[in-house]
Amino acid sequence: MAKPVVARHSVFAAIIRGVAVRQTVMVCVLAVLAYGVLWWMLSEDESRAPEAAMFLTDYSKAQKGTCVRFNGPGEDDLGLTVIDCEGGRAALKIGTVLGNMSGQCPRGEYKVLRDTRHNAALCLLPNARQGDCFELDTEDLQRSVVSKFDCAAPRVNVQVVGVARESCPAEAELGVPYEGMTLCLRRVR
C-alpha cells in the first residue's frame, strides 16, 4: 500500500517543480521586458531613431553645421555619431571640415579632431544658444571636454548669454571667438 502513496507524492512534486520553474522563467522575461520599455521611454529621441543617428567614420564626408557626440565614454578616437542639434546631448557642432589634416581652422577657439585614415580634420565648436549651460575649460577649449547640461547641474561652469556677430553684451564675462560669431559666456561657478 505504501507504493501508490509514494508514486502519487512524486507525481505531485514533479508538477509543483514544473510550475515553479515556469513562474520563475516568466518573472525573468517580464523583468527584462519592463527594463527594456523603461530604457526606451527614458532615452533621448536620437537614440530611439537609428535612422537619425549616423556613425561618422570618414571626417572628409562630414557636413558643416551638423552636431556630433563622441561614441566612447570620453573624447577619444572611438568615433563620432551625427545627431540632431536640438537634442539635449548635442554639445558639439561641426564648424568647418578641413580637406587635409594639416589644414588650419578659421579664426576661433575650435576643438580640432584629425582623421589620419582619410586625411581630413574637423573644427568643432559648442552647439550653443542663449541660455544653454556647459561644462568646459574656457582657457583651453582644445583639451576641454565640452558637455551640455541642465543649468542646475553641479558640473556647469558657464552659461551662454548671447551669440553675437561682433561684440558681446555687458553681462558677458568672456567672449569665445569663431568665424562669423562670438560665443558670449558668463561664469556660473
N, C-alpha and C positions, 0 to 999 in steps of 0.2 A: 504494500500500500504506500510506502514511502516514495517509491519511484515516480508515480504520477504527480505527486506534490512537487518534487524536485524539478521535474520536467516542466510543469506549469510555471514554477517560480523562475526558471532560467529563460523561458519564453517572455515573461513579463519584464524581466531585467533587460533583455535584448531590445524590446520595444522601447522601454524608457531611455536606454542609452542612445538609440537611434533618434528619438525625439529631441533629446538634449543636444546631440551633435547638430541636428538641423537648425535648432534655435540659435545655437552659438554661431553657426555659419551665417544665418540670416541677420543676426545683430551686427556682425562684422561687415557684411555687404552694405547694410543700411548706414552704418557709421562712415564708411568710405564714400558713399553717395552723398551723404549730408555734408561731409567735409568738402567734396568737390563743388557742390552747389554753393556753399558758403564762400569758398575761394572765388568762384566765378562772379558772385554778386558783389564782393568787396574789391575785386581787382579793377584797375582802370580800364577805360574803353579801349585804349590802344593794345592792351594785352589780350582783350577778348576778340579783337578783329585782326586775325593774322594777315588779311589782305591789305590792311592799312600799314602794317609794320614790315619793313624790308631790311634784311641784313645787308649792310654795306661792306663789301669786301674789296672793291676797287674804287679808291678815292677819286680817280680821274672821272668817274661817271656820276659823281655827286652833283647836286644842283644847289646853287646859291639860294639862301632863304629857307632851306629845309632844316628841320630840327632833328637832333640826334641824341641818343643816350648810349652810354657805354654798356656793353653786354656783361662784363665781369663785375666783381664786387668793387673794383676801383677803376681808376682811369689808366688802364694798361692797354696792351695791344691785343686784347681778346676780340676786338672788333666793335663796330658801331651798328646801331639799328636806327633807321629813319623812322621817326614817329610824328604824330600830329602835334603841331606847335601849340595848340590850345590845351593839351593835356598837362596835368599838374607836374609830371616828371620831365617835361621838356625844358631843361635848363640851358641847353646849348643850341645855337643856331649856326649854320654854315654861312660865314660872311663872304668868303672868297674860296674858289677852287684854283689851286696853282697847277699848271701843266707839267711842272717838274719839281723835284724835291729841293733843289737849290733856290727856287724862287722865293721872293720876299713878299710877305703880306703887305697890303696897303697901310697907310698911316693908322696906327692904333695899337691897343694892348690885346692882341689876339692870343688865343691858345692855339698852338700850331701842332698838328698831327701829320707825320710823314708816312707815306706808303712806299716802302722800298721796292716791293714787287712790281708796282705799276708806275713808279717814278712820278708820284703826284703828292700833293700836300693839301691840307685843309686849314683854313684860318677860321677858327671858331670864336664866337662871341656869346655873351649871355643872351638868352631869349627873354628879353625884359620889356615890361610895360610899366607905366606909372603905378605904384602901389605894390609891385612884386617884391618879395623878400628873398635874400640869398645868403648863403654862407660862401664867402670867397675871400681870398687874400688880395686885397686891393693893391698891395705893394708888388706882388709878383703873380699876375694872372696866369702866366705860362705854367708855373708849377702848382698853381692852386687847383684844388678840387672845386668845381663850380656846381653847387647844389641849390635847387629852388625849394623853399619850404613855405608852409603857412607862417604868417608873420608872428604868431605866438610861439613858434618852436624855439627851444632854448639855443639851438645851433645858429640861428640867424644873427648875422653881424652887420648887414647893410640892407637898406630899403631904397628902391628906386623912387625918386621924387620927380623925375622927368626924363624924357628922351628929347634932347634939343638938337636943332640943326647947328647952332653956334655956341652960345653961352648958356650956362645952367642958371636956374632960378636961385634966389638968395638963400633959400633953406637947404640947398645942396652943400655938403661939406667937401665933396670932391667930384671931379668930372673925369670919366674914363673915355678917352677919345677913340673913335673908329672912323673909317672913311664915310663921310656923309652924315655923321651924327655923333653926339656926345651923350654918354650914359651918365646921368646926374644922380649921385648917391648921397645918402646920409647914413652915418653910423648908428646902429641900434644898440649895440652893447660894446 
